[in-house]
Amino acid sequence: MQREVEQFCQFLKKKDLKLTPQRLRIAETVFATHKHFTADQLYALVKKVEPLVGKVTVYRTLEQMVESGMVDELSIKKGVASYEHVAGHGHHDHLICLTCGRIDELSSERLEKLKKEEAEARKFEVVSHSLKIYGYCPDCRKG
């Protein structure tokens, strides 16, 4: 976690942005969290350790973290986003439930190989990619 926090601090420095106690607590919280979270969930977590943090600061810092490439933003449905830190983690894709918003990570060497082969067949140079599969989780399908 500490390495990721330091890396984000360097990103802020390059952008001529100050490292405030609030930004530091937000970064520490994000990189200590190993599940998907919304901005509101992050705000609640940070508020416990940094009572003076504002919601706007959390949202802006999340935007900076996404810009840095250390955090990914996933659209669950219109107006709802979920985040996860990706620094130091291997690539994976996502299965997203349209009813409850549950997000399951999907790691498949076979799928990665197929995506690579398809890009190569089209002489397309891949820089990065994201696959989101929307549908209904087993719990929501029961109801």
Buried (B, 14 or more C-beta within 10 A) or exposed (E): BEEBBEBBBEBBEEEEBEBBEBBBBBBBBBBEBEEBBBBEBBBEBBBEEBEEBEEEBBEBBBEBBBEBEBBBBBEBEEEEEBBBBBBEEEEBBBBBBEEEBBBEEEEEEEEBEEBEEEEEEEEEEEEEEEBEEEEBBEEBEEE
